Amino acid sequence: MESTDAGLVEVVDETGLPHAAVSDWVVFSDLHVSERSLGTCLEALAMVHDSAARRDAGIIFLGDWWHVRGALPVGALNAVMEALSTWTQPVIMLPGNHDQVCYY
């Protein structure tokens, strides 16, 4: 076990990675956060974390966090970051096609 700066305790194995000790995962995708969907998305994030915490599971996100490709609404970003800052379970996040930024 290792202690983090925030005082949380992470379970790690011989690799030193908290994810390696996880045997159960809550998997979700296609959140599509926008200013309009923010309330529903925050509720979904709370449900995902609560489910993972009850099962002592990790969380895997499979992409399409944002709704509009290449646009990051600051209000929604701040609200999502605040929600994620309370999460205590190991998380793996993969980007989807809506999470890409293209410069033409």
C-alpha positions in Angstrom: 0.0 0.0 0.0 1.1 3.5 -0.7 -0.2 6.8 0.7 -0.9 9.6 -1.7 -0.5 13.3 -1.0 -4.3 13.6 -0.5 -4.1 11.1 2.3 -5.9 8.4 0.3 -4.5 4.9 0.4 -4.0 3.1 -2.9 -3.8 -0.7 -3.2 -0.9 -1.6 -5.5 0.8 -4.8 -6.5 4.5 -5.5 -7.2 4.2 -3.4 -10.4 3.4 -0.3 -8.3 0.4 0.4 -10.4 -3.0 0.8 -8.6 -4.8 -0.5 -11.7 -3.0 -3.8 -11.6 -4.7 -4.7 -8.3 -8.2 -4.2 -9.7 -10.2 -7.3 -10.6 -13.6 -5.7 -11.2 -14.4 -2.8 -13.5 -17.3 -0.5 -14.2 -17.2 0.3 -17.9 -19.1 3.2 -19.6 -18.8 5.3 -22.7 -20.4 8.1 -24.8 -21.1 10.6 -22.1 -21.2 13.4 -24.7 -20.9 16.3 -22.2 -22.2 19.7 -23.4 -23.6 22.7 -21.6 -27.1 21.4 -22.3 -26.5 17.8 -21.1 -24.2 18.8 -18.1 -26.7 18.1 -15.3 -27.5 14.6 -16.7 -23.8 13.9 -17.3 -22.9 14.9 -13.7 -25.6 12.6 -12.4 -24.3 9.7 -14.6 -20.7 10.3 -13.3 -21.9 10.2 -9.7 -23.8 6.9 -10.4 -20.7 5.4 -12.1 -18.4 6.3 -9.2 -20.9 5.2 -6.6 -21.3 1.8 -8.3 -17.5 1.3 -8.6 -16.9 2.4 -5.0 -19.6 0.0 -3.7 -18.0 -2.9 -5.6 -14.4 -1.7 -4.9 -14.0 -1.7 -8.7 -12.0 0.4 -11.1 -13.6 2.6 -13.8 -13.0 2.4 -17.5 -14.3 5.0 -19.9 -14.3 4.0 -23.6 -14.5 7.4 -25.3 -16.7 10.3 -26.5 -16.5 12.3 -23.3 -17.3 15.6 -25.1 -20.3 16.1 -27.4 -18.8 18.6 -29.9 -15.5 17.5 -31.5 -12.8 20.1 -30.9 -14.9 22.3 -28.6 -14.4 22.4 -24.8 -17.0 24.5 -23.0 -15.2 26.0 -20.0 -18.2 25.8 -17.6 -18.8 22.1 -18.4 -15.1 21.4 -18.2 -14.8 23.0 -14.7 -17.9 21.1 -13.5 -16.7 17.8 -14.8 -13.2 18.3 -13.3 -14.7 19.2 -9.9 -16.8 16.0 -10.0 -13.8 13.8 -11.0 -11.7 15.3 -8.2 -13.9 13.4 -5.7 -13.4 10.0 -7.3 -11.4 7.5 -5.3 -11.3 4.5 -7.6 -8.6 3.8 -10.2 -9.6 5.1 -13.7 -8.6 4.4 -17.2 -9.9 6.8 -19.9 -9.6 6.2 -23.6 -10.4 9.0 -26.1 -13.1 8.7 -28.7 -13.6 10.4 -32.0 -15.5 13.3 -30.3 -12.5 13.8 -28.0 -10.0 14.6 -30.7 -8.9 18.1 -31.7 -8.2 18.7 -35.3 -6.4 21.7 -36.7 -7.1 22.3 -40.4 
